Amino acid sequence: MKPNNEFTGIGKDFWAHIRSLSQTIGYTNHGKGTIRVPTLKDILLAMDSLTLSSDHLVGTDGHTPSDYAKKLIAYFQYRADVLNRDVQFQLQTKEQAEAMYLRLKAAIPSKHVAAKNKQKGEKATVAYLTAMVNLLTDVTQPPPDRLPG
């Protein structure tokens, strides 16, 4: 993927804002399965909850976004557009990943124990992507003639 020139060469402070705000506000619209684009209000509330100054994010009237805040919101919008429009359809569901892992496991027997995710209880399971890569790169096994489709 090519970088968007609008967001290259920006200082570390910008990316620190993006990370902190994303972690505080959340990345997704729960229940909708889409990437969230925070509003100025969301951003200001997040900055307040982090006990960080937000003066640089509002215009002189105290209500409109500053140029810096506009750049943050533009990045959040760009990220959401790319992930919701392009990337989303290239991802697998848990069921699809499990099915592919089981096909590979049947085709490439291994003596190694599959890597597990870090979840607890019902969510604890094989870390499918890691386990598939481990199967495909297992040097103790000869490569299969044909990988399962």
GIJO-V353633 format. One record per run of one state. SS is the DSSP state (hx for helix, st for strand, lp for the rest). FROM is the first residue (numbers start at 1). LEN is the number of residues. If there is no record, write none. Layout:
SS_FROM_LEN / SS_FROM_LEN
//
This chain:
lp_1_4 / hx_5_3 / lp_8_4 / hx_12_14 / lp_26_2 / st_28_2 / lp_30_4 / st_34_2 / lp_36_4 / hx_40_10 / lp_50_5 / hx_55_3 / st_58_1 / lp_59_6 / st_65_1 / lp_66_1 / hx_67_24 / lp_91_3 / hx_94_14 / lp_108_8 / st_116_1 / lp_117_4 / hx_121_3 / lp_124_2 / st_126_1 / lp_127_1 / hx_128_9 / lp_137_13
//
